[in-house]
Amino acid sequence: MKHPLPLQIRKSRLSSYLITICFITFACFLYFEDFTCFLSRLSAPADRKENEDDGLNKLPFTIRERKQSCNIFEGEWVYDEAARPFYGEDECPYIQPQLTCQAHGRPDTGYQYWKWQPNECDLPSFNATLMWEKLRGKRMMYIGDSLNRGQFVSMVCLLHRVLPANAKSWETFNGDSLTVFTAKDYNASIEFYWAPFLVESNSDNAVVHRITDRIVRAGSINKHAKHWKGVDIFVFNTYLWWKTGYKMKILRGSFDGDMKDITEMETDDAYRMGLRRVVRWLEKNVDPHKARVFFATMSPSHQGSKEWGGEPDGNCYNETAPIKDRTYWGSDTSKSMMRVLSEVFTASKVPVTILNITQLSEYRKDAHTQIYKKQWNPLTPEQLANPKSYADCAHWCLPGLQDTWNEVLYAMLFFP
């Protein structure tokens, strides 16, 4: 018969076991937490309140809250000819010629018929009339670069059809920096403001902004933000313009001066500086009990088809179907910048809802404008002989992917 160990020894062994288990758990968390887990945290509806059941802390514009188990950013693309597209390209007169792929000769239409299907739930049906009712007397503004402008135009295309012709208007102001679509009977507007870095830069001209030597003015936002006051729903984006391949140039002073005090900063640090300035403005100027703030994550490009098993020297040109590999993440999308935006907005005193369109868009190599768009400069014989050399693998055809971005935005605004 074995004698039981003395109590002191049993306690000592138990303590050793507990220490070992804690160490292993910590090590697993520290070393094996992958980027998928990070994306899941980023996509979680983090701005819900602890007392959501009592209805006292609902987010502005909420109609009904969805189940917490449903992460609408995790799912797959399903081909759906019955319900897609929401509108025809020729039915929306507001689409810029840079995005009208059918009018510029794209031979296929399959990219218009893909529906995003979350794993654990369905996206709510987009109801334009309901949205106008919720926006009555309100301003909704998209702020950022041409990709955000594409999403703005998509939203206008989704909403304008329920309005009589004499009850809507489209106007531009401030040298085309501000575009306003107004629903007169609802006293509501959907707007876009051009600010590719959000903070002041030498690329702020909404028409002439193709500048290779990009410079950002440190901490300066009021030139843009004076146009944002009174907005009820903000949809920000900024990413592509920071990706110069070089360190960012930061101006310590004014663009009206001699511009001699220019320093260089690593891209991630400059990006963090710009986003923090946005947060400081939001905390000073936005009432979180009345307004909602969204930030759209990176819109991916598809410059190298080798990454998804295609030709070694190809890109998005002639691609007609989504990527099926759910783990796909293109090299053009910066994970470190993704972490920066999560870090900055998590610390914000004004809740910022992350519109995590990156992963679902990573799959859509087929949805870019490719060569089927207005070309601002005459094409050379060499380009014409090699179409992939001038294919646009950053912007998206409309109707198409960006309608899904707005479906997701609609879900997070009204059914958070």
N, C-alpha and C positions, 0 to 999 in steps of 0.2 A: 504493500500500500504506500502510495506517494504522500509525503507530508506536504501540506500547503505551504507556500512560500511566506515568509514573514511579511507583515503588512507594509513595512517600510520599503522592502524590495519591490513588492507589487506596485506601490505608488510610484517608485522610481522608474520602473519599466513603462507604466502607463504614461508618465510624463514624457519619456523618450519617444514613445509611439506618437503622441500628440504633436510633439515638436517635428518629428519626421513628416507626418501627414501635412502639417501646416507649410513646411518648407516645400514639399512636392507641389502642393496646390499653388503656392506663390510662384514657383518656377514655371509651372504650366501657364499661369496667367501672363507672366512676364515675357516668356519666350515663344509661346505657341499661339498667342492671340493673333489671328491673321486679319487681312484687310476686309474680308467678308464680314467679320464680326463688327469691325469699325463702321462699315456701311450700314449694318443693321441698326446700330445705335444711332447713327446719323439720321436714319429714316424713321425712327420711332417718333410717335407723336409726343414730343417732350414737353410741349407747352400746355398739357392738361393739368388741371389743378387737383390737389388731393381730395377736395370736397366736391368733386364733380357730380356726385349723386344728388346733392341738395339743389342743384341748378343755379346756385348763387354766383358761381365763378365761371360760367360759360364764356367762351371766347366771343367777341363781337361777330355778328352775322351767322352764328351757329343756328342751324335748323334742327339737327339731330346729331348726336355723337355716335361714331361707329365703334365696333368692338375693338378693344385694345389689342387683341390677338391678330388683327388684320394689318399687315404691313403692305400698303398698296404699291410699294416700289419693288417688291419681290414677286416675280411672275414670269409670264412668257407671252410671246406674240402669237395671236391666233388669226388666221385668215378668215375674214367675214365680209362676203360680198353683199349680204343682206342689210347690214347696218352701216357700212362704210362706203364712200366717204360721207361726211356730214353735209357737204355742199360741193358743187362743181366749181372748177377753176373759173369758168366763165360766168358763174353766178355771183362772184364777189369782185366788184370793181375796184376794191381797195388794195389788192395784191400788187406789190411792186413787180416790174418786169424781171427783176433778178430772181424771182421765185416762181414765175409762171412757166413751169417746165413743159406742159403740154403745148402751150402756145409757141414754144421755141423748139418743138420737134421731138420731144421725148417719145420714143415709140411704144413704151410699155406703160401700163397704169397700175400694175400690181402693188406698187408702194403705197397706194391710197387705201388699200383694203385691209390693212393689218390693224387688229384691235389688241390693246394691252389688257391681259387677263391676270390680275393678282392671284396668288396661290390660294389664299384663305377666304376670299370674298369677291364681290363684283364691284366695279366702280358704279356710283350712282348715275342714272341716266341724265345726260345734260339737258336742262330745261331752260331755254333762252328767256321765256316769259317770266319764269320764277326768278331768274337772276336779275332781270331788270327791276322786278318788284323789290328785291332785296337791295338793289342799288339806288332806289328812288332817292333823289336829293343828294347823292354821293358822288365822289370822284375816285376812280381807280386809275392808278398810274404805273406803267412799266418804265423802268429807269435803267439804262445801260447801253449796250452796243447793238449792232445790227441783228444779232441773234435774238436779243430781247425784243427788237422791233418786229422781227418775224413772228414772235409769239403774240405780240400786241395785235398785229394784223390778223393773225389766226383767230384771236378772240373777237375782233370786230366782225370777221366773216361768220363766226358762229352765232353772233347776236343780232346782226343788222336785219336779218330776213324777217323777223317778226315785227319790224317797225314799218309804218307807211312811208312812202318815198318822201313826203313833205314833212316828216317828223324826225328827220335825222340830218346831221351835217358833218362835214369833214373839213377841218381848218388847220392851218399851220401858223406858228408864231415864232418870234425870236430867231429869225434867220433859219427857219425850218428845224430848229432844235426841239420845238414842242409841237406835237401833232395831237389834235383833240377831235375825237368822234363823240358827238352829242346826241342823246336820245331826248328830244325836246319834251315829249309828253311825260317823261319820267324825271326831267330836270337832272339827268345823270350823264356822266361822261366816262369814256375809256380813253386814256391818254398815253402818249409815249414821249419820254424826254431823253434826248441823246446825251449821254455822258459815259463814254466807253471805259473810263477808269473810275467813275463815280466822283472822284476828286478832280480838281482842275488839272488840265494837261494841255499840251500843244496840239492835241488831236480833237479839240472840242468843236470844231466847225462841222456842222451836221452834213455838209455837202462836200467840202474839200478837206479831207482828213487822212489822205494816204501819205503818211509821214514815216519814213524808216527810222529816223533818229528820235524816238519818242521820249518825251520828258514829262514828268509828273511834278506838280508843285506841292511840296510837303504841307500837309495839314490844311490845305485850302479847299473848302467845299461850298462856301456860301454863294459863289457865282452860280452854281447849279441849284443848290438847295433852296434858294429863295423862290424857286418855281414849284417846290414840293409842298410848301406850307398849305394846310387845309386839305390835303389828300387823306382819304379814308382807308384805302387799300393800296399798299405799296408792293410792287414786284420788282426787286432788284436783280441785276446780274452783272458780273464783270469777271472776265477770265482771259479770253483769247488775246486781248491787247497787251496783257502783261507778259505773254509768251514770246519774247523777242529773240531768245537764244543767247542773250547777253545780260549783264547786270543792268538793272534799271537806273536811269539817270533821274536824280531828285534835285529839283530847284529849290534853293533856300532863298526866297525872295519873290519878286514879281516878274511876270512875263513882259511887263512894260518897262522894266529896267534894263541894265546891261547884261543880265543873265550870266554873270561870271561865277556866282557861287553855286556850282553844280557838283554834287557828289554822286557816287555810285553805290548801289545797294543790291544785295542778293535778292532775286525775284521773290522768294518766300517772305523775306523781311519787308520788302516794299509792299507786297500784297497785304500783309498783316497791318502795316501802317495805314494803308488806304481804308481797309475794312474797319479798323478801330475808329477812324475819323467819322465814318458813317454811323457807327454805333453811338458815338458821343452826340452827334446831331439828333439821332432818334431819341435818345434819352432826354434830351432837352426840349424837343419839339413835338413829340408824339404821345398822345394819351392812350395807353394800352387797353383802357376800358371802352374805347370808342373805335379804335383803328386796328387793322391787322397789317403785319409786315411779313413779307415772304422774300426769301432769297433763293434764286434758282442756281443750282450747282452747274459745273462745267458741261458745256455742250461738246461732245467728242467729235473729232474729225477722223477720217479714215484714209490716211495717206499711203499706207503700205499694205497691199493685199497679202503679202507673205505672212503677215501676222495672223490671218484667219485661214491660212492654208491655200491662198490663191497664188497667182503668178508672182515670181520674185520681184519684178519691176513694175507691178500694177498698183492701182489705187481703187477708188470707189467707181471709176468709170466702167460702165456696162454691168454693174452689180444690180441684180433684180430681186434678191431675196435676203431676209435677215440672217444674221449669224445664229446658229443653233446652240453653240457652246455657252452654257450659262456662266461659266467662269471667265469668259473673255473680257479682257481689259486692255485697251489699246495703249501703246507706248506714248501717244500724244497727250494723254490725260494724266495730269500730275496728282499723284496720291498725296504728296506733301502739301500741296496747295489745298487739297480737299480737307486735310487735317487742320490747316490754318483757319479756314472759314468755320469749321466746327468749333475750334477753340475760341475764336473771337465771338461768335454769336451765342455760344453757350454762356459766356460771361456777361452778356447784355442784360441790363435791367428791364429793357423793353423786350418782350418775347418776339423772337424772330423765327418763323417757321421755315425750315429748310425744305425747299422743293427739289428733292433729290432725283433729278431727271437723268443723271449721268449714266447709271448702269443700264437702264432700259433703252437709252439711246445708243449705247455702245453696240448693241446688237444690230442697229439699223444702217448698215453699210449701203443699203439699197435706196435710202430715202433722200440722199443729197441731190442738189441741183445738177451736179456733174457738169456737162457742157451745155445743158439745155436752159439757158438764161440769156438775158441781155448782156452783151459784151461791150464794155465801155471803151475799149480800144480795138482797132482793126487787128484781126488775127494774121500772123505771118504764115507764109507757105509751110514753114517747118512745123508750126503748131497745128495747122490744118491736116498735115500728114500724120500727126501723132496726137490724137484728141486727148489722151490721158495727161499730156503735158500741160494742158490748161483747164483740166477738170476741177471744178469747185467741190471739194470734199469737206467743207466746213458748214456751208449753209444748206437749208432744207427746202424741198419743194412744198408748195401749198396747193391743194389740201395735202395733208400728210402728217408726219411725226409731231409737228408742233401743235396740232389739234389735240393730240394725246396729252401733251404737257398741260394744256388748258383743261382737259378733262380731269387731270389729277389736281390741278389748282382749284377747280370747282369743288371737287370732293373735299379738299383740305380746308377750303373756306367755309363751306356750308355744312359739311358732315365730318368735322375733325375727330 
